Amino acid sequence: MVEAIKAHNISYEYETAAGAVLAVKDVSFSVDDAAFMCVLGPSGCGKTTILNMLAGFLTPTKGEILIGGKAVAGQGQDRGVVFQDFAQLFPWRTARRNVEFGLEMRGVPPAERRETALKFLRLVKLEKFADAYPHQLSGGMQQRVAISRSLAYNPAVLLMDEPFAALDAMTREEMQKLLTEVWQATKKTVVYITHNVAEAVYLADQLLVLAAHPGTVKAQMRLDLPRPRDALSTEFVEAQREVLKHLVH
């Protein structure tokens, strides 16, 4: 299996008034090409720090990250990032113009930008809201626009930091189903941060479970449950139990 991402012994230490704090310690993992990996663990285990290192927002204090066989050195257009915060969209741009932003930065001609943006809004079932502004959209709809924007400039990897955490339970379930469909349609490699076991089991085919203080790898698992996944099936419940064992022991 081809590896899209490889992290080798990465650590991250940050400075505080009280001195240096080790947030992540000697973490190693790999993500297969076109795989969906969830990173799971308690608060303070370094999940977001790891995502920020993958994105190039932070530089590991120690170790190395390779994406597509190349060392990560800062931010790059081979990675798309979706955050939890709805405020990640530009409020003065319509949904379509938000999706066009990365293409605009690349100098893509207006007609091609528009066509690509509408294609990705269609993928997340929002083509009818192309001319709506963020304040006119629900939280779930705003996250769909953010996902479209991250996919539109064709990154190799999509990095997602608890993007559905602020949504109500029903919207969150709808978004998990939609994200699975988008992932299967685009064949992107996804790294998805969550603290929700059911969400991880629903979405992932690879799991990285972290222990806290400092963040270290507790377990790496593969989930071979058939898709679409049924959260009420015996296999699904059993997979949740298996993951929980690693989190509580």
C-alpha positions, 0 to 999 in steps of 0.5 A, spaced: 500 500 500 502 506 498 503 511 503 500 518 502 503 521 509 508 518 514 510 521 520 517 519 523 518 520 531 515 527 531 515 531 538 513 538 539 515 542 545 512 549 546 514 555 551 510 557 556 511 562 562 513 557 566 518 553 561 517 548 556 511 544 555 512 537 551 505 537 547 507 531 543 512 525 544 515 521 539 509 520 535 510 515 528 504 513 524 503 512 516 496 514 512 495 509 506 493 513 499 486 515 499 485 512 506 481 516 511 484 516 518 481 518 524 486 521 530 482 520 537 484 521 544 482 525 550 483 533 551 490 535 551 493 529 547 496 533 542 491 531 536 490 538 534 498 540 534 499 533 530 494 536 525 497 543 525 504 540 524 501 536 518 498 542 515 505 546 516 502 551 521 507 548 526 514 545 525 516 539 529 521 540 535 524 533 533 522 528 527 520 528 520 513 528 516 513 526 509 507 528 504 507 524 498 514 522 499 516 530 500 518 533 507 513 538 510 516 545 510 511 550 511 504 550 508 503 548 501 497 547 496 498 539 497 494 540 503 487 542 504 484 544 511 477 545 514 477 547 522 471 547 527 470 554 527 464 556 522 468 563 522 473 560 517 469 563 511 470 570 508 463 573 510 463 578 504 464 573 499 458 568 497 459 561 497 461 560 490 466 566 491 469 562 498 470 556 494 473 560 488 478 563 493 484 558 492 483 558 485 483 565 484 490 565 488 493 560 483 491 565 477 485 560 474 481 564 469 474 566 472 470 562 467 474 556 470 474 558 477 466 558 477 465 552 473 470 548 478 466 552 484 459 550 482 462 543 481 464 542 488 458 545 491 454 540 487 458 535 490 456 537 497 449 539 495 449 546 495 449 548 488 442 552 489 446 556 495 452 558 490 450 566 491 448 566 498 453 569 504 455 565 510 450 569 514 445 566 510 447 559 511 446 554 517 452 551 521 452 545 517 451 548 510 457 553 512 461 547 513 459 544 507 462 550 503 468 550 507 469 542 505 468 545 498 473 550 498 478 545 501 477 540 495 476 545 489 484 546 488 485 539 488 490 538 494 492 531 495 490 531 503 484 533 506 486 535 514 480 536 518 480 538 525 473 536 529 469 540 523 462 537 526 463 538 533 459 545 534 453 542 530 447 539 533 447 531 533 442 530 527 446 535 523 452 532 525 450 525 522 448 528 516 454 531 515 458 524 517 454 521 511 455 526 506 463 527 508 463 519 507 460 520 500 465 526 498 471 522 500 469 516 496 467 520 490 474 524 490 479 519 493 482 524 497 487 522 503 483 524 509 486 526 516 480 527 521 481 529 528 475 527 533 474 525 540 468 522 538 468 514 538 462 513 534 464 518 529 471 515 528 468 508 527 463 511 522 468 515 518 475 511 519 478 505 515 485 507 519 485 509 527 490 513 531 489 513 538 493 517 542 494 518 550 495 524 553 500 528 557 504 528 553 501 526 546 504 519 545 501 513 540 497 508 544 494 504 538 494 504 531 488 500 528 484 498 521 477 498 521 474 493 515 467 495 516 463 495 510 460 501 507 455 505 508 456 503 515 450 502 520 451 505 527 446 500 530 449 493 527 453 488 531 459 489 528 459 497 529 458 496 536 463 491 537 468 496 533 466 501 538 468 497 544 475 495 541 476 502 540 474 504 547 478 499 550 484 503 548 482 509 550 480 507 557 486 502 559 
